[in-house]
Amino acid sequence: MEESITQIIEKNAVVRDWSLKTQREKGGQPSGGEYTRGIFTERYGDIAHLITIRVDEQLIQAMVRFWDPAYQCFTFNQEDMTPTIEEYAALLRSTMCNSARYT
């Protein structure tokens, strides 16, 4: 027998209330907003900021021409060059790179 939309909504409300009550009892905070963002940032760092970066297709096309996948570096006239983390951040126009993290 198929449930009505009202029954489904009521079940969802009961589950949500139970979840919030359980989290409070265990000393946690309810999920959502800043709390969730804080947990994500704590686990994964600033990787979410990559979503907001505009890709410069011409830059990527130029970089691909000089990329040597065998050595995983750029090759210019038999000179190998690998960007540092800070240089990658500059290429991505990102301020997420904190040099203290990588030392």
JORA-V179835 format. One record per pair of residues at least 6 apart in sequence whose C-alpha atoms are under 7 Angstrom apart, sorted by the first residue. I is the first residue (numbers start at 1). J is the second residue. If there is no record, write none. Layout:
i=(I;I)
j=(J;J)
//
This chain:
i=(20;23;23;46;53;66;66;66;67;67;67;68;68;73;73;73;74;74;74;75;86;89;89)
j=(30;29;30;96;92;74;75;76;73;74;75;74;75;80;81;82;80;81;82;81;97;95;97)
//
